[in-house]
Amino acid sequence: MANKDSLSTHSAEQGSKPSQLGEKPQNGPGVTRRSFLSRVGAAGIVATARPFLAHASTTQVETPAPVAPPPSVPGAVPITLKVNGKEYHLKLEPRVTLLDALRNDLQMFGTKKGCDHGQCGACTVHVNGRRLNSCLTFAIMHQGDEITTIEGLARNGELHPMQAAFVEHDGFQCGYCTSGQIMSAVALFSEPCGADDNSVRECMSGNICRCGAYPNIVAAVQQVRKRG
């Protein structure tokens, strides 16, 4: 009887003794530490991944839209313009002005759009050596003509003397009218214009400077004229 009781006591102690990992017996009631941590970890993964999985299921992969060719302009005709010594082949609607062709199609932004009515002179260019308000003429009218813009005045990386004189005399403030002022001033070399300052003012009267830099503009023009 004593041996049987001791064996029973030993078996009970072995069944109730916790394992080295702190687990309860597999056949006992409750949850072990290992299984509890495993369940908590799995629940945390599911909880954190759920928003991403939901977003992934509702979000479609965006593919870039194919680039459409530029729309054809009704009535556009092929024309060739020679600007600053280089020929450009364009397809323009016949009513496109020379100014818009230079800026919008040839990306020559030195020629400015001011009033767009031929009153301010900001769009002045040279056509066959004569100054012209490019907002008042159609591009299609100047096929075969020699067109010069402010970008074409410099030679071999050096400023035209009139450009350098405008810089030297501060013949500008905001600079918006400056390209037209310089183009008109260069054209005076081939136009009848008196030698005095008042004659220069009269010949340059078609170019408006809203900043009021007229005295410096006249000084720049006269410097170049006197130097020949």
C-alpha positions as CSV (number, residue, x, y, z in Angstrom):
1,M,0.0,0.0,0.0
2,A,2.8,2.4,0.8
3,N,4.5,1.8,-2.5
4,K,1.2,2.4,-4.3
5,D,0.6,5.6,-2.4
6,S,4.0,6.9,-3.1
7,L,3.7,6.1,-6.8
8,S,0.3,8.0,-6.9
9,T,1.8,11.0,-5.1
10,H,4.8,11.0,-7.5
11,S,2.5,10.8,-10.5
12,A,0.4,13.7,-9.2
13,E,3.5,15.8,-8.6
14,Q,4.8,15.1,-12.1
15,G,1.4,16.0,-13.7
16,S,1.1,19.2,-11.8
17,K,4.8,20.3,-12.2
18,P,5.2,23.0,-14.8
19,S,7.7,22.5,-17.7
20,Q,10.9,24.4,-18.1
21,L,9.1,26.8,-20.6
22,G,6.4,27.7,-18.1
23,E,3.7,25.6,-19.8
24,K,0.8,23.9,-18.2
25,P,0.3,20.2,-19.0
26,Q,-1.0,19.6,-22.5
27,N,-3.9,17.6,-21.0
28,G,-4.7,20.2,-18.4
29,P,-7.3,23.0,-18.7
30,G,-6.3,26.6,-19.8
31,V,-3.9,28.1,-22.4
32,T,-0.2,27.8,-22.3
33,R,2.2,30.8,-22.5
34,R,3.5,29.7,-25.8
35,S,0.1,29.3,-27.4
36,F,-1.1,32.6,-25.9
37,L,1.9,34.5,-27.4
38,S,1.4,32.8,-30.7
39,R,-2.2,33.7,-30.9
40,V,-1.5,37.3,-29.9
41,G,1.2,37.6,-32.5
42,A,-1.0,36.2,-35.2
43,A,-3.9,38.5,-34.2
44,G,-1.5,41.5,-34.4
45,I,-0.3,40.6,-37.8
46,V,-3.9,40.3,-39.1
47,A,-4.9,43.6,-37.5
48,T,-2.0,45.6,-39.0
49,A,-2.2,43.9,-42.4
50,R,-5.9,44.3,-42.8
51,P,-5.9,48.0,-44.0
52,F,-3.2,47.3,-46.5
53,L,-4.9,44.2,-47.8
54,A,-8.2,46.1,-48.1
55,H,-6.4,49.0,-49.9
56,A,-4.6,46.6,-52.2
57,S,-7.9,44.9,-53.1
58,T,-9.6,48.2,-54.0
59,T,-6.7,49.9,-55.7
60,Q,-6.1,49.2,-59.3
61,V,-2.7,49.6,-60.9
62,E,-2.7,52.9,-62.9
63,T,-1.2,52.6,-66.3
64,P,-0.1,55.8,-68.1
65,A,-2.5,57.0,-70.7
66,P,-1.1,56.8,-74.2
67,V,0.2,60.1,-75.5
68,A,-2.1,61.3,-78.2
69,P,-0.6,63.0,-81.3
70,P,-1.2,66.8,-81.4
71,P,-4.6,67.6,-82.9
72,S,-4.6,68.7,-86.4
73,V,-5.6,72.3,-86.9
74,P,-8.4,72.7,-89.4
75,G,-7.3,74.6,-92.5
76,A,-3.6,74.5,-91.5
77,V,-1.2,74.8,-94.5
78,P,2.5,74.1,-94.7
79,I,4.7,77.2,-94.7
80,T,8.4,77.8,-94.5
81,L,9.8,80.7,-92.4
82,K,13.5,81.8,-92.5
83,V,14.3,83.2,-89.0
84,N,17.7,84.3,-87.9
85,G,19.2,82.6,-91.0
86,K,17.6,79.2,-90.4
87,E,14.6,77.7,-92.2
88,Y,11.7,76.3,-90.3
89,H,9.0,74.2,-91.8
90,L,5.7,74.6,-90.1
91,K,2.0,73.8,-90.6
92,L,-0.1,76.8,-89.5
93,E,-3.6,78.1,-89.9
94,P,-3.4,81.1,-92.4
95,R,-4.6,83.5,-89.8
96,V,-1.7,82.9,-87.3
97,T,0.2,86.1,-86.8
98,L,4.0,86.2,-87.2
99,L,4.2,87.0,-83.4
100,D,2.3,83.9,-82.4
101,A,4.3,81.7,-84.8
102,L,7.5,82.9,-83.4
103,R,6.5,82.4,-79.8
104,N,4.1,79.4,-79.9
105,D,5.6,77.4,-82.7
106,L,9.2,78.3,-82.8
107,Q,9.6,78.9,-79.0
108,M,11.3,82.2,-79.5
109,F,10.1,84.1,-76.5
110,G,12.4,87.1,-76.9
111,T,9.7,88.8,-79.0
112,K,7.1,89.9,-76.5
113,K,3.3,90.1,-76.8
114,G,2.3,93.4,-75.3
115,C,-0.9,95.1,-76.5
116,D,-1.4,92.7,-79.5
117,H,-2.7,95.8,-81.4
118,G,0.5,97.3,-82.8
119,Q,0.6,100.1,-80.3
120,C,3.4,99.3,-77.8
121,G,6.2,98.0,-80.1
122,A,7.1,95.1,-77.8
123,C,6.8,92.7,-80.7
124,T,9.1,94.5,-83.1
125,V,11.2,92.3,-85.4
126,H,13.1,92.9,-88.6
127,V,11.7,91.7,-91.9
128,N,14.2,92.1,-94.8
129,G,16.0,94.7,-92.7
130,R,13.0,96.8,-91.8
131,R,11.3,96.9,-88.4
132,L,7.8,95.5,-88.2
133,N,5.2,94.9,-85.5
134,S,4.9,91.1,-85.7
135,C,1.5,91.2,-84.1
136,L,0.0,93.0,-87.1
137,T,1.1,90.6,-89.9
138,F,0.3,87.0,-90.7
139,A,3.1,84.5,-90.7
140,I,2.1,83.0,-94.1
141,M,2.8,86.4,-95.7
142,H,6.5,86.2,-95.0
143,Q,7.6,83.0,-96.7
144,G,10.9,83.7,-98.3
145,D,11.6,86.8,-96.2
146,E,14.6,87.3,-94.0
147,I,13.2,87.6,-90.4
148,T,15.4,88.6,-87.6
149,T,14.4,88.5,-83.9
150,I,16.2,89.7,-80.8
151,E,17.8,86.2,-80.6
152,G,19.5,86.7,-83.9
153,L,21.3,90.0,-83.1
154,A,24.3,88.5,-81.2
155,R,27.2,87.1,-83.2
156,N,29.6,84.4,-82.1
157,G,28.5,84.8,-78.5
158,E,29.0,88.6,-78.4
159,L,26.2,91.1,-77.9
160,H,25.2,93.4,-80.6
161,P,26.6,96.9,-79.9
162,M,23.1,98.2,-79.3
163,Q,22.4,95.4,-76.7
164,A,25.7,96.2,-75.0
165,A,24.8,99.9,-74.9
166,F,21.4,99.2,-73.3
167,V,23.2,97.3,-70.6
168,E,25.8,100.0,-70.1
169,H,23.2,102.8,-69.8
170,D,20.6,100.9,-67.9
171,G,18.1,101.3,-70.8
172,F,15.5,99.1,-69.1
173,Q,13.8,98.4,-65.8
174,C,11.3,95.5,-66.0
175,G,12.8,94.5,-69.4
176,Y,9.5,93.6,-71.0
177,C,9.7,96.2,-73.8
178,T,13.5,95.9,-74.1
179,S,13.7,93.5,-77.0
180,G,11.3,95.7,-79.1
181,Q,13.2,98.8,-78.1
182,I,16.5,97.3,-79.2
183,M,15.1,96.0,-82.5
184,S,13.7,99.5,-83.3
185,A,17.0,101.2,-82.3
186,V,19.0,98.9,-84.6
187,A,16.7,99.7,-87.4
188,L,17.4,103.4,-87.1
189,F,20.8,102.8,-88.8
190,S,18.9,102.2,-92.1
191,E,16.2,104.9,-91.6
192,P,16.3,108.6,-92.0
193,C,16.6,110.0,-88.5
194,G,18.1,113.2,-87.3
195,A,21.2,113.4,-85.2
196,D,19.7,115.1,-82.2
197,D,18.0,113.5,-79.2
198,N,14.6,114.7,-80.2
199,S,14.8,113.0,-83.5
200,V,15.7,109.8,-81.8
201,R,12.7,110.2,-79.5
202,E,10.4,110.8,-82.5
203,C,11.8,107.7,-84.4
204,M,11.4,105.6,-81.3
205,S,7.9,106.9,-80.4
206,G,6.3,103.6,-81.5
207,N,8.0,101.8,-78.7
208,I,6.5,102.4,-75.3
209,C,8.4,101.9,-72.0
210,R,5.9,101.9,-69.1
211,C,8.8,102.1,-66.6
212,G,9.9,105.4,-68.1
213,A,13.5,104.6,-69.0
214,Y,13.4,106.9,-72.0
215,P,16.4,109.1,-71.1
216,N,18.6,106.0,-70.8
217,I,17.3,104.5,-73.9
218,V,18.1,107.6,-75.9
219,A,21.5,107.7,-74.4
220,A,22.2,104.1,-75.4
221,V,21.0,104.7,-79.0
222,Q,23.0,107.9,-79.4
223,Q,26.2,106.2,-78.1
224,V,26.0,103.5,-80.8
225,R,25.1,106.0,-83.5
226,K,28.0,108.2,-82.7
227,R,30.4,105.3,-82.7
228,G,29.1,104.3,-86.1
